[in-house]
């Protein structure tokens, strides 16, 4: 009798410790993965500063970083590579976090600033500024990019959820429809205003090169504000993922969360698109990779997106310099080539899951 009742008692005593142990192991793996991601980001930064049409050794890069001696290597590093790398870090983090927030708000694994038309909304604002107001620099049209991104974000959320519960399919259809309309509007303006075409096409290709330092300094405050706001939304996005009723019972406010989320996406997409031009699929790939590694906790997904976004963007930028050297492929072209297969793979799933 003692043995018959003792074993179940031991099992009952040990069982509550198992979830705690599993949680501890999972948390350790997440911290380890994040540390590996930071190491990969540092490697991408080093490659971005060192590799180009003229490769600069890492030892030389380290020396001229601290001692600007006027040499050709010093000029390359300080005037070309460092601004480009800093812009890549800011834009990559912004687009990665924007994709994560959009997917959480819509519960749609295909939500991404480019696919849902937010990038084209920002581009429309830029076209209006360039064609009708004579604005030619990002310091001038950044506000128009913000306005276009904000209006498009609001329209996608409104069209995807008007009259019934939003679904991934409706969100994608709303984004595709708006993208078609905005794309037609952009080209209608450019055809009738040919003087604006040369200025627009240089921006529209999606690139980190030839961007002025003043442009980077102007958009960085907005990117930083969006990044901080996105990271602060992690716990609230977790509550929203359980549905509006469950989120309300936990003390969250779904309407407020969505407003803050749209504001976050506007800051991140507007600033990133104004500075670098439209860059596709990064906001789709980064949250997907982060979710595979971390699970469904948005606090971890956002932290990983903050690291993986710039890592992937800088890696794609370096790849574009190497593939057709001594010429360069714009980073927007590289991310489109790399991201399109992932999008096709997600679309080929038998059933499009809701997050």
C-alpha positions as CSV (number, residue, x, y, z in Angstrom):
1,X,0.0,0.0,0.0
2,X,2.8,2.4,0.9
3,X,4.6,1.8,-2.4
4,X,1.3,2.0,-4.3
5,X,0.4,5.4,-2.9
6,X,4.0,6.7,-2.6
7,X,4.8,6.8,-6.3
8,X,1.8,8.9,-7.4
9,X,2.5,11.2,-4.5
10,X,6.1,11.7,-5.7
11,X,4.9,12.3,-9.2
12,X,2.3,14.8,-8.0
13,X,5.1,16.6,-6.0
14,X,7.5,16.7,-9.0
15,X,5.0,17.6,-11.7
16,X,4.6,21.4,-10.8
17,X,8.4,21.8,-11.2
18,X,8.4,20.6,-14.8
19,X,6.7,23.7,-16.4
20,X,9.1,25.9,-14.4
21,X,12.1,23.9,-15.7
22,X,10.8,24.0,-19.3
23,X,10.2,27.8,-19.0
24,X,13.7,28.3,-17.6
25,X,15.2,26.3,-20.4
26,X,13.2,28.1,-23.0
27,X,14.2,31.5,-21.6
28,X,17.8,30.5,-21.6
29,X,17.6,29.5,-25.3
30,X,15.9,32.8,-26.1
31,X,18.7,34.8,-24.4
32,X,21.3,32.6,-26.1
33,X,19.6,33.2,-29.5
34,X,19.4,36.9,-28.9
35,X,23.1,37.0,-28.0
36,X,23.9,35.1,-31.3
37,X,21.8,37.6,-33.1
38,X,23.7,40.6,-31.6
39,X,27.0,38.9,-32.7
40,X,25.7,38.5,-36.2
41,X,24.6,42.1,-36.3
42,X,28.1,43.2,-35.2
43,X,29.6,41.1,-38.0
44,X,27.2,42.6,-40.5
45,X,28.2,46.1,-39.3
46,X,31.9,45.2,-39.7
47,X,31.3,43.9,-43.3
48,X,29.2,46.9,-44.2
49,X,32.0,49.3,-43.2
50,X,34.8,47.2,-44.8
51,X,33.4,45.9,-48.1
52,X,32.6,47.9,-51.2
53,X,34.1,48.9,-54.5
54,X,37.3,49.4,-52.5
55,X,37.7,47.0,-49.7
56,X,39.2,48.3,-46.5
57,X,40.8,45.9,-44.1
58,X,39.2,45.5,-40.6
59,X,42.4,46.6,-38.9
60,X,42.5,49.7,-41.0
61,X,38.8,50.4,-40.4
62,X,39.4,50.1,-36.6
63,X,42.4,52.5,-36.8
64,X,40.7,55.2,-38.9
65,X,37.5,55.0,-36.7
66,X,39.5,56.5,-33.9
67,X,42.0,58.5,-35.9
68,X,40.6,60.4,-38.9
69,X,43.9,61.1,-40.7
70,X,42.6,62.3,-44.1
71,X,43.7,59.2,-45.9
72,X,41.5,57.7,-48.7
73,X,40.5,54.9,-46.4
74,X,39.5,57.4,-43.7
75,X,37.4,59.4,-46.1
76,X,35.7,56.2,-47.4
77,X,34.9,55.0,-43.8
78,X,33.7,58.3,-42.3
79,X,32.0,59.9,-45.2
80,X,30.5,56.9,-47.1
81,X,30.4,53.7,-45.2
82,X,29.6,54.8,-41.6
83,X,26.5,56.9,-42.7
84,X,25.3,54.1,-44.9
85,X,25.7,51.6,-42.1
86,X,24.0,53.7,-39.5
87,X,21.1,54.3,-42.0
88,X,20.9,50.5,-42.6
89,X,20.7,49.9,-38.8
90,X,17.9,52.4,-38.3
91,X,15.9,51.4,-41.4
92,X,16.3,47.6,-40.8
93,X,15.2,47.9,-37.2
94,X,12.3,50.1,-38.2
95,X,10.9,47.8,-40.9
96,X,11.4,44.7,-38.9
97,X,9.5,46.1,-35.9
98,X,6.8,47.6,-38.2
99,X,6.2,44.2,-39.7
100,X,5.9,42.6,-36.3
101,X,3.5,45.3,-35.0
102,X,1.3,45.0,-38.2
103,X,1.2,41.2,-38.0
104,X,0.1,41.5,-34.3
105,X,-2.5,44.1,-34.9
106,X,-4.1,42.3,-37.9
107,X,-3.3,38.7,-36.7
108,X,-2.1,38.2,-40.2
109,X,1.2,36.4,-41.0
110,X,1.4,38.1,-44.4
111,X,1.0,41.7,-43.0
112,X,4.1,43.7,-44.1
113,X,4.5,47.4,-44.8
114,X,5.2,46.8,-48.5
115,X,2.5,44.1,-49.1
116,X,-0.2,46.2,-47.3
117,X,0.6,49.3,-49.3
118,X,2.1,51.4,-46.5
119,X,5.4,51.9,-48.4
120,X,3.4,53.0,-51.5
121,X,1.4,55.3,-49.3
122,X,4.6,57.0,-48.2
123,X,5.9,57.0,-51.8
124,X,2.7,58.7,-52.9
125,X,3.4,61.5,-50.4
126,X,6.9,61.8,-51.7
127,X,5.7,62.0,-55.3
128,X,3.2,64.8,-54.4
129,X,6.0,66.7,-52.7
130,X,8.4,66.2,-55.6
131,X,6.0,66.8,-58.5
132,X,3.8,69.6,-57.2
133,X,5.9,71.4,-54.5
134,X,9.4,71.1,-55.9
135,X,10.8,69.3,-52.9
136,X,13.9,67.4,-53.8
137,X,15.5,66.1,-50.5
138,X,14.3,63.8,-47.7
139,X,14.6,66.7,-45.2
140,X,11.8,68.3,-47.1
141,X,9.5,65.4,-48.0
142,X,9.8,63.3,-44.8
143,X,6.5,64.9,-43.6
144,X,4.8,63.9,-46.8
145,X,6.0,60.4,-46.4
146,X,4.6,60.3,-42.8
147,X,1.3,61.6,-44.0
148,X,1.0,59.0,-46.8
149,X,2.0,56.2,-44.5
150,X,-0.5,57.2,-41.9
151,X,-3.4,57.5,-44.3
152,X,-2.6,54.2,-46.0
153,X,-2.3,52.4,-42.6
154,X,-5.7,53.7,-41.5
155,X,-7.3,52.8,-44.8
156,X,-6.0,49.2,-44.7
157,X,-7.2,48.7,-41.1
158,X,-10.6,50.2,-41.9
159,X,-11.1,48.3,-45.2
160,X,-9.9,45.0,-43.7
161,X,-12.3,45.1,-40.8
162,X,-15.3,47.2,-41.8
163,X,-18.6,45.5,-41.2
164,X,-17.2,42.2,-40.0
165,X,-14.3,40.6,-38.2
166,X,-11.0,41.2,-40.0
167,X,-9.3,38.2,-41.6
168,X,-5.8,37.7,-43.1
169,X,-7.4,37.4,-46.6
170,X,-9.3,40.7,-46.3
171,X,-6.3,42.6,-45.0
172,X,-4.2,41.3,-47.9
173,X,-6.9,42.2,-50.4
174,X,-7.3,45.6,-49.0
175,X,-3.5,46.2,-49.2
176,X,-3.3,44.9,-52.7
177,X,-6.2,47.1,-53.8
178,X,-4.8,50.2,-52.3
179,X,-1.3,49.4,-53.7
180,X,-2.9,49.1,-57.2
181,X,-4.6,52.5,-56.8
182,X,-1.6,54.2,-55.4
183,X,0.8,52.7,-58.0
184,X,-1.5,54.0,-60.8
185,X,-1.7,57.4,-59.1
186,X,2.1,57.7,-58.8
187,X,2.8,56.9,-62.4
188,X,0.0,59.1,-63.6
189,X,1.6,62.0,-61.8
190,X,5.1,61.1,-63.0
191,X,4.0,60.8,-66.7
192,X,2.4,64.2,-66.6
193,X,5.3,65.8,-64.6
194,X,8.3,64.4,-66.3
195,X,10.7,66.8,-64.6
196,X,10.0,65.0,-61.3
197,X,10.8,61.5,-62.7
198,X,14.6,61.7,-62.4
199,X,14.4,62.8,-58.7
200,X,11.8,60.2,-57.9
201,X,13.4,57.2,-59.6
202,X,16.7,57.7,-57.6
203,X,14.7,57.5,-54.4
204,X,12.2,54.8,-55.5
205,X,14.8,52.1,-56.1
206,X,15.3,51.5,-52.4
207,X,18.9,52.1,-51.5
208,X,21.2,53.0,-48.6
209,X,23.8,54.6,-50.8
210,X,24.1,58.3,-51.6
211,X,21.9,59.4,-48.7
212,X,22.9,62.7,-47.1
213,X,24.0,62.8,-43.5
214,X,21.4,65.5,-42.9
215,X,18.7,63.1,-44.1
216,X,19.8,60.4,-41.6
217,X,19.9,62.9,-38.7
218,X,16.4,64.2,-39.5
219,X,14.7,60.8,-39.7
220,X,16.5,59.2,-36.8
221,X,14.5,60.9,-34.0
222,X,11.3,59.5,-35.6
223,X,12.8,56.0,-36.0
224,X,14.0,56.0,-32.4
225,X,10.5,57.2,-31.2
226,X,8.9,54.4,-33.2
227,X,11.3,51.8,-32.0
228,X,10.8,52.7,-28.3
229,X,7.0,52.7,-28.7
230,X,7.1,49.3,-30.5
231,X,9.2,47.7,-27.7
232,X,6.8,49.1,-25.1
233,X,3.8,47.5,-26.8
234,X,5.0,43.9,-26.4
235,X,2.9,42.9,-23.3
236,X,-0.2,44.7,-24.8
237,X,0.2,42.9,-28.1
238,X,0.3,39.6,-26.2
239,X,-3.1,40.5,-24.6
240,X,-4.5,41.6,-28.0
241,X,-3.5,38.3,-29.6
242,X,-6.0,36.5,-27.4
243,X,-8.9,38.5,-28.8
244,X,-10.6,41.7,-27.8
245,X,-12.8,40.2,-25.1
246,X,-9.9,38.4,-23.4
247,X,-7.7,41.4,-23.7
248,X,-10.4,43.6,-22.0
249,X,-10.8,41.1,-19.2
250,X,-7.1,41.3,-18.6
251,X,-7.3,45.1,-18.2
252,X,-6.0,46.0,-21.7
253,X,-7.7,48.5,-24.1
254,X,-7.9,47.0,-27.6
255,X,-8.8,50.4,-29.2
256,X,-6.0,52.2,-27.5
257,X,-3.5,49.4,-28.5
258,X,-4.5,49.7,-32.2
259,X,-4.2,53.5,-32.2
260,X,-0.7,53.2,-30.6
261,X,0.1,50.4,-33.1
262,X,-0.9,52.5,-36.1
263,X,1.1,55.5,-34.7
264,X,4.1,53.2,-34.3
265,X,3.9,51.8,-37.9
266,X,3.5,55.3,-39.2
267,X,6.6,56.6,-37.4
268,X,8.7,53.5,-38.5
269,X,7.5,53.2,-42.1
270,X,7.3,56.9,-42.8
271,X,10.8,57.6,-41.5
272,X,12.4,54.5,-43.1
273,X,10.7,55.0,-46.5
274,X,11.5,58.7,-46.6
275,X,15.2,58.0,-46.0
276,X,15.9,54.9,-48.1
277,X,12.9,54.5,-50.5
278,X,10.6,51.5,-50.5
279,X,12.2,48.3,-49.3
280,X,10.1,45.2,-49.8
281,X,9.7,41.9,-47.8
282,X,12.0,42.8,-44.9
283,X,8.9,43.4,-42.6
284,X,7.6,40.0,-43.7
285,X,10.7,37.9,-43.2
286,X,12.0,39.3,-39.9
287,X,8.9,38.6,-37.8
288,X,8.6,35.2,-39.4
289,X,12.1,34.2,-38.5
290,X,11.8,35.7,-35.0
291,X,8.5,33.8,-34.3
292,X,10.1,30.5,-35.4
293,X,12.9,31.0,-32.9
294,X,11.1,32.5,-30.0
295,X,7.5,31.4,-30.1
296,X,4.4,33.6,-29.8
297,X,5.6,36.0,-27.0
298,X,5.6,39.4,-28.7
299,X,8.1,40.8,-26.2
300,X,10.7,38.4,-27.5
301,X,9.6,38.7,-31.1
302,X,10.1,42.5,-30.9
303,X,13.5,42.1,-29.3
304,X,14.6,39.7,-32.0
305,X,13.1,41.9,-34.8
306,X,15.2,44.8,-33.4
307,X,18.3,42.8,-34.0
308,X,17.4,40.7,-37.0
309,X,16.1,43.6,-39.1
310,X,19.3,45.5,-39.4
311,X,21.3,42.3,-39.7
312,X,19.4,41.1,-42.7
313,X,19.3,44.6,-44.3
314,X,23.0,45.2,-43.9
315,X,23.7,41.6,-45.1
316,X,21.6,42.2,-48.2
317,X,23.3,45.5,-48.8
318,X,26.8,43.9,-48.6
319,X,25.5,41.1,-51.0
320,X,24.4,43.7,-53.5
321,X,27.9,45.2,-53.5
322,X,29.6,41.8,-54.0
323,X,27.3,40.2,-56.6
324,X,27.9,42.7,-59.5
325,X,31.2,44.3,-58.3
326,X,32.5,46.9,-59.0
327,X,28.9,48.1,-59.6
328,X,26.2,47.7,-57.0
329,X,22.7,46.3,-56.7
330,X,20.4,48.5,-54.6
331,X,19.4,46.8,-51.4
332,X,15.7,47.1,-52.3
333,X,16.4,44.8,-55.3
334,X,18.2,42.2,-53.2
335,X,15.6,42.1,-50.5
336,X,12.9,41.6,-53.1
337,X,14.7,38.6,-54.6
338,X,15.3,37.1,-51.2
339,X,11.9,37.8,-49.8
340,X,9.7,36.8,-52.7
341,X,10.4,33.0,-52.2
342,X,9.4,33.3,-48.6
343,X,6.1,35.0,-49.5
344,X,5.3,32.4,-52.1
345,X,6.0,29.6,-49.6
346,X,3.7,31.2,-47.0
347,X,0.9,31.7,-49.7
348,X,1.2,28.0,-50.7
349,X,0.1,26.8,-47.3
350,X,-3.1,24.9,-47.5
351,X,-4.7,27.3,-45.0
352,X,-3.6,30.8,-44.2
353,X,-3.3,30.7,-40.4
354,X,-4.4,33.6,-38.1
355,X,-1.8,34.6,-35.5
